[in-house]
Amino acid sequence: PSYTMDTLPEPEDERVQLVVQPAQEVAVLRFSGWARGPVVQERTTSLLEWVKRHDRPTVGAPTLAQYDPPFTMPLMRRNEIWVALQ
């Protein structure tokens, strides 16, 4: 389905805000498990090495994205490190 800002449902939690973000190209490394310090650093390094090998300049710092509640089993957790590309 296709949505616009006018057709999106209102968030039930007032802390949630819907904002329009400009389109951007990003490089992403997906991984499962707990996203903790050493693992995040290792995955970030791997992503940045891949980006460098492919001669793609980046913009800004890498971002950690976590999609699951804390009670999700580690093997079922979805995490990503992503970095914007120029």
ROVEXKOL-75594 format. One record per residue (C-alpha): residue in three letters; x, z, y. Coordinates in pm, whole numbers. Each point is the difference from the previous one (the first is absolute). Example, Ala and Ser with C-alpha at 12.3 -4.5 7.8 and 13.67 -1.06 7.14 Angstrom:
<nodes>
+------+--------+--------+--------+
: resn :   east :     up :  north :
+------+--------+--------+--------+
:  ala :   1230 :    780 :   -450 :
:  ser :    137 :    -66 :    344 :
+------+--------+--------+--------+
</nodes>
This chain:
<nodes>
+------+--------+--------+--------+
: resn :   east :     up :  north :
+------+--------+--------+--------+
:  pro :      0 :      0 :      0 :
:  ser :    104 :    -63 :    356 :
:  tyr :    -31 :    277 :    256 :
:  thr :     30 :     26 :    375 :
:  met :     39 :    312 :    210 :
:  asp :   -374 :    -24 :     71 :
:  thr :   -101 :    -14 :   -367 :
:  leu :    230 :    271 :   -142 :
:  pro :   -174 :    324 :    -96 :
:  glu :     58 :    298 :    226 :
:  pro :    253 :    246 :   -151 :
:  glu :   -156 :    325 :   -119 :
:  asp :    302 :    201 :    115 :
:  glu :     53 :      9 :    378 :
:  arg :    379 :      9 :    -59 :
:  val :    -17 :   -357 :   -135 :
:  gln :     27 :   -271 :    263 :
:  leu :    -40 :   -374 :    -49 :
:  val :    244 :   -203 :    210 :
:  val :     87 :   -369 :     12 :
:  gln :    363 :    -68 :    -87 :
:  pro :    172 :   -333 :     65 :
:  ala :     97 :   -198 :   -310 :
:  gln :    359 :     41 :   -112 :
:  glu :    219 :   -104 :   -289 :
:  val :    143 :    285 :   -205 :
:  ala :    222 :     43 :   -305 :
:  val :   -142 :    253 :   -249 :
:  leu :    136 :    186 :   -301 :
:  arg :   -270 :    160 :   -215 :
:  phe :     73 :    293 :   -231 :
:  ser :   -180 :    274 :   -193 :
:  gly :     73 :    369 :    -43 :
:  trp :     61 :    269 :    257 :
:  ala :    126 :   -128 :    335 :
:  arg :    260 :    266 :     69 :
:  gly :    329 :     -5 :    196 :
:  pro :    253 :   -148 :   -246 :
:  val :   -250 :   -247 :   -150 :
:  val :   -118 :   -117 :    342 :
:  gln :    360 :    -41 :    118 :
:  glu :     94 :   -199 :   -312 :
:  arg :   -303 :   -229 :     33 :
:  thr :     59 :    -47 :    374 :
:  thr :    363 :    -94 :    -63 :
:  ser :   -107 :   -249 :   -269 :
:  leu :   -253 :   -163 :    233 :
:  leu :    244 :    -26 :    290 :
:  glu :    267 :   -148 :   -229 :
:  trp :   -251 :   -261 :   -123 :
:  val :    -97 :    -87 :    358 :
:  lys :    366 :    -35 :     98 :
:  arg :     80 :   -220 :   -304 :
:  his :   -284 :   -231 :    107 :
:  asp :    129 :    -10 :    358 :
:  arg :   -320 :    138 :    152 :
:  pro :     40 :    207 :    316 :
:  thr :   -219 :    310 :     23 :
:  val :   -188 :    163 :    286 :
:  gly :    -16 :    379 :     18 :
:  ala :     44 :    258 :   -271 :
:  pro :   -136 :    -20 :   -356 :
:  thr :   -333 :    173 :    -64 :
:  leu :   -112 :    198 :   -304 :
:  ala :   -362 :    -63 :   -103 :
:  gln :   -169 :    224 :   -257 :
:  tyr :   -349 :    -85 :   -124 :
:  asp :   -106 :    272 :   -242 :
:  pro :   -117 :    361 :     25 :
:  pro :    253 :    264 :   -112 :
:  phe :   -178 :     66 :   -331 :
:  thr :     57 :   -360 :   -123 :
:  met :    228 :    -16 :   -304 :
:  pro :    351 :   -120 :     98 :
:  leu :    -11 :   -317 :   -212 :
:  met :   -329 :    -97 :    164 :
:  arg :    118 :     59 :    359 :
:  arg :     52 :   -299 :    229 :
:  asn :    266 :     23 :    267 :
:  glu :    165 :   -265 :    216 :
:  ile :    296 :    -26 :    232 :
:  trp :    -52 :   -276 :    254 :
:  val :    193 :   -136 :    293 :
:  ala :   -110 :   -252 :    263 :
:  leu :    186 :   -332 :     10 :
:  gln :     87 :   -209 :    305 :
+------+--------+--------+--------+
</nodes>
